[in-house]
């Protein structure tokens, strides 16, 4: 005697054994299933004067409905066109009316018709009605069971599909390969790879795993669970691979940056095998080109699409357009976008997300912001069009608002999410939390976080990071403890936020406890960012020896950012011996960031170490790190104002400079002392003096002055800056916030500074230059 394998259903209270006796001779299960290309051929016979009748001719939906309304006697097969019509139109009410008619005529006892009705209920989203009808059926075949299993998966209830399969096995019914394929799809949807492997074993036992449709389901199961190697094994066992087989594997490679070359190789093998790709295949190949950022290959694929006549297909056009965006060819992408007459929300999303990604990889901040403006304009056009934004649209455009600190636009988008009912989505909510936090509105971020029905690790981490950046360290640590109690498992990014909060508040014991917890409880190996937070904490407290001993004790190699922090900290606390030592270690790394060199120049000039000044200037030329470009932006009433250092192009420039002079004069009267820093100008003019340059008119000061002039009294002024604030600007804006009785938020390239009542949220350790 043999037995069916043990099947454990995920989500059940206990594992459900499925063991039934079968004949000693291995039976071959019947493979009858739901197939588009086949129909149920029933030889309906009736007696009329002793002669047998032919099967009834197929009726269309109108004819069949007319017969029912006229109360004519109908045969069971005549319900089929009406049931198909219900699926086509999604009409649940019509399906229920037909069901009532079947009960009245007694046709509901017919297994074929009842099975079709189960399928209709499932296709119309009425899974409970389908299950009730299924339970009432006196007789069921493999097609009936399969309809129920695939229906549950279709209705996003895959765990119930697993239960039905176990129930089927316990009753001694043999599944067909369609049933097993449906089960594999259910396992994939339920992310239950363990049960999927058991179904795979069952398929191997009955030699059905090499059937093309089964092999496709196996490939999909393994690739969706991230096991590409097992997917490849299943792929290689399929003797007759079709376009779905190849596309499944190619698309899986497109989602794994380490398998890009394998994806291209599979595509070439597919063409050599004579299998013609469809639009989904070509979309995946375009994704491969995008991941590799290979424009030449992308254009070859685009030409191939033209050759086979599918270049006008919307998914292909979307992926082609997105490739152009990824490569920064925005004009060509916009041309394709404007040529589309049948653009979908996917098209709009591809454009907006593409611009958002360009912002992250732009060569300079000005280029990045221009792409951000285009993304916001696209979203405005989308809202005005007949197409409605979806969850992906909102999360993408909110990320743009976060990067640009565009609070007013972010608030408008928040209103759209409420209007469209998208606010209940956890991804959109998380994007809102991040947007408000990055814009300096920690209270709004907290409100959005508290109102979330569910939270993910990303949401928890984003909120902890927000509290940390706003100088609310105790709130950050308390939220971390709440997160642990809620059962969420922190990752390495979460611990960076937690250690950063400890650093801001100088909580040494807490930081050491969390540093140990990360390694011993959660088994996370420290990264350079974790070490950096610990060093930063000791430096803030003036415990410079502890900072260096921590580096020696842990044995990690500090990066450019950590050595820069040590240089600034040692200089700030007056320990120039350690500052010069850290500077030498920093120069050994041959920094790639111009701000680092400016930091060193300022230190060497202030201590009259002219040989070191010459050495740094020589390195700047040798490493070709460019020049220090000072740029700031402020948004007022949906209009963006851009400033450079010493900028006099603004229409209100005279007023801005006069206001700055007045503020600086008043600030000096209450304790402000200017710093003298070295600066590298935008023009690489070596004759321009490096020291003693004017610091009064840096870009962020001009932007702040405009905010004070053009916003109502008491309104928060929000400015973004492309580089780190210098020490003098940081010091002066603290006094501006006190004198003007305003909250001033400046987000530079390193951190967010929230100035209020003469204090900054960074604890006066955020300006290194």
Secondary structure, 3 states (H helix, E strand, C coil): CEECCCCCCCCCCCCCCCCCEECCCCCCCCCCCCCCCCCCCCCCCCEECCEECCCCCCCCHHHHHHHHHCCCCCCHHHHHHHHHHHHHHCCHHHHHHHHHHHHHHCHHHCHHHHHHHHHHHHHCCCHHHHHHHHHHCCCCCHHHHHHHHHHHHHCCCHHHHHHHHHHHHHCCCCCCHHHHHHHHHHHHHCCCHHHHHHHHHHHHHCCCCCCHHHHHHHHHHHHHCCCHHHHHHHHHCCCCCCHHHHHHHHHHHHCCHHHHHHHHHHHHHHHHCCCCCCHHHHHHHHHHHHHHCCHHHHHHHHHHHHHHCCCCCHHHHHHHHHHHHHCCCHHHHHHHHHHCCCCCHHHHHHHHHHHHHHHHHCCCHHHHHHHHHHHHHHHHHHHHCCCCCCHHHHHHHHHHHHHHCCHHHHHHHHHHHHHHCHHHCHHHHHHHHHHHHHCCCHHHHHHHHHCCCCCCHHHHHHHHHHHHHCCCHHHHHHHHHHHHHCCCCCCHHHHHHHHHHHHHHCCHHHHHHHHHHHHHCCCCCCCHHHHHHHHHHHHHCCCHHHHHHHHHHHCCCCCHHHHHHHHHHHHHCCCHHHHHHHHHHHHHCCCCCHHHHHHHHHHHHHCCCHHHHHHHHHHHHHHCCCCCCCEEEEEECCEEEEEECCCCCCCCHHHHHHHHHHHHHHHHHCCCCCCCCCCCCCCCCCCCCCCCCCCCCCHHHHHHHHHHHHCCCCCCEEEEECCCCCHHHHHHHHHHHHHHCCCEEEECCCCEEEEECCEECCCCCCCCC
